[in-house]
């Protein structure tokens, strides 16, 4: 049997919950925190005092005092976004992004490198991201504190150690990505799959806020899925759950890079899987279809039909409240929504689609980047006062 939580356990949990509230909701009054967390005012006051002393938040008078209420207005609690930050990265097939993200989800600095038509080797990734971090450190405040680093990568990720067993190119085989990037930037880097982190971001700050059963579909050269069930990530035994791109939808279909035929990835990436030019190929096809090009219209119709079939399978199995389309699939869905809906209505069970919402990623291409930042902030939010952050000066 589990031992009952001690007072120290409860205090630590409450500190983390309060900091998470402010991190996600933005500047929040003490009164709102009291109502939202179900704690009394004196407890909220004690928690905010501790977090302020640690340099994680500041408390200030509200700027708008025109409400006419009686008594002293409730103090507003705000995250120390400029001082407390993480480094977040995304590794696509032909695009690297690095950002310094402040507590509260504020992007403070950002760097990007694109190489259309060709990929990056693991060594090139480490060198580029290490260089970006060195540049961003120059603009960080002298009393700032980096509390973590996270990366979203377009590849399978072994959950136990951040190793990439198989990536989109031959260079990425059993690649110790977490170890390589940690050495490059001088800080431990947590590694996650781009779709797994994309669903976390959209659930926290994007289209899926308020929905706890969500599938996020991310398109690059690969097709991946991030899944939340009852608000919890579905990772699988080794961290490989969500490889929806290798769901076979057409046994006699196109060859897939995995060795099978007719994988969903091969069918809905029909015009995209061309040596890392996915975004440009899909965008050009959609534009041509919009101009009335018959071949492009027919191609998009077929892609939309296959997209709808795969979504129908997932809806029947997982019964999500929402499916969110991100990466290149955002453009594909916008161009083929009618075909996707038609196939979904013909193929899925009526009860599983009754309350289903189909949405595009509110965070756009940066959904995995925000998810990588959330991964990096996790340790701080779980245990704010034991994260290694130095107390605020003064």
Buried (B, 14 or more C-beta within 10 A) or exposed (E): EEEEEEEEEEBBEBBBBBBBBBBBBBBBBBBBBBEBBEBEEEBBBBBBEBBBEBBBBBBEEEEEEEEEEEEEBBBBBBBBBBBBBBBBBBBBBBBBBBBBBBBBBBBBBBBEBEBEEEBBEBEBBBEBBBBBBEEBBEEBEEEBBBBBBBBBBBBBBBBEEBBBBBBBBEBBEEBBBBBBBBEBBEBBBBBBBBBBBBBBBBBBBBBBEEBBBBBBBBBBBBBBBBBBBEEEBBBEEEBBBBBBBBBBBBEEBBEBBEEBBBBBBBBBBBBBBEBBBBBBBBBEBBEBBEEEBEEBBEBBBBBBBBBBBBBBBBBBEBBBBBBBBBBBBBBBBEBBBEBBBBBBEEBBEEEBBEEBBBBBBBBEBBBBBBBBBBBBBBBBBBBBBEBEBEEBEE
